[in-house]
């Protein structure tokens, strides 16, 4: 964030260091020819210094690039600080993923050991291309407490082979990424609270300023995220510091109404305490009291494991013991998070860019209604309409109905709601549902949350031991649509079934079906979407 004062001439130089190829002219990589760089890997110059990457299968790969100083010691709970290095930095291996407690059922297991020193990004770029290439920035999911850029399914090689510069990065998680305390407010060191989003904004700015060094086009940047990463895309689309830096957005299972939290920094109640009060609870748990500089020093002296304190996605759903010590995610800070996604898109205060947005067929769904009367009664005056939409023959088990209603409220309807609002802002929106399940794991279930990622990345070989031709087709389809969208803002292309922009009156979507086909038309769950939308209207007017 503070790098603006430091990069000056370095950024201009980086913008001029582009990779090009033409007949009779040696390819230039950084300040050496391709033949000179081959022995050790390609060289580039970025705002922090020189980098040496690797050539892999005809593409350039740079890993473990610091986009900010390590957020440790005095930099814990501070906005990202600028970082430079001397000499040529080796960029052939990932940096640490951010501090977390991994969990066994993670859909994208980490490839690196987590640590607090984690603000690194990675770039996959075509080896040679006459024109600057479009850029996509991947934001991983994990409920804001897990995840990283190192999982094998997040490999960006296929994007680079298709003429796209792919960037992934880490951002602070859990209490490292979302935290407030009166001592931090008193220290007045800059923005507080949403450190995860500060990291994300810093990474996007780094890409904007440096991607030309990898022959990427800084004026064609698409941000793409899944789950909490999709929610992060919503945040970056509203944040004043980032919304004008992007030209497209891909939101995978990222909701579309709420940002999963939006807790106030300073205002709260006993039942819903402020972020600062939760910070006081955390400090008290570790025997730290007060609100002055010595308190902040003591909190920053805690080990990373003490700050982590066992937090992960599994722990989030365990019964709370004692006082709350984690804020739960995004904070309404008035600087980055200005409001819920719903409030911001309804007021038009979001990036005016094309969007591709969707869900899986068996996405996240929570519901605890003890009986059907309670479940449908929650729809108020629309109870009978809900019953007819979900269970017209009174034949479905309560557990399944709870799930269906839950996923529609949290994921399915919000995605279409957001697409409709973006359409109203004059932007084309493309809505999908991913329904395919790899043949080796089919058990009668639908496509679960996050299961579309290896298909969208065409990295299914890194996820499944056994692949069929149908699996490969199911990966080629969404990958092709996504690459086209990144390049042009429109997913359509030669040989693909036409995908029409979303029309709220039609509820039209593209479904990647269990038969590995792209089927476009009116959403078969249209009745469910309509009554869920009415329910959301009731909630908004309470």
Secondary structure, DSSP 4 states (H G I P E B T S, - for coil): -TTHHHHHHHHHHHHH---EEETTEEEEETTEEHHHHTTT--EEEETTEEEE-EEETTEEEEEEEESS----GGGTTS-------SSEEE-SS--PPBS----TT-SS--SS--BS---EEEEEEES--SSPEEEEEEE--STTTS--S--GGG--HHHHHTTEEEEEE----HHHHEE--HHHHHHT-S--EEHHHHHHHHHHHHHHHHGGGGTEEEEEEEEEEETHHHHHHHHHHH-TTTTTS-SEEEEES--SS--S--EESS---SSS--HHHHHHHHHHHTT---SSHHHHHHHHHS-HHHHHTT-SHHHHTSPP-SS-----S-EE-SSS--S-HHHHHHTT-S---EEEEEEETB-------SSHHHHHHTTGGGHHHHHHHHHTTS-S-HHHHHHHHHHIIIIIHHHHHHHHHHHHTT--EEEEEE----GGG-SS--PBTTTTHHHHTT-GGGT-SS--HHHHHHHHHHHHHHHHHHHHS----TTS---PPP-TTTTEEEEE-TTS-EEEEE-TTHHHHHHHHHHHHHHHT-
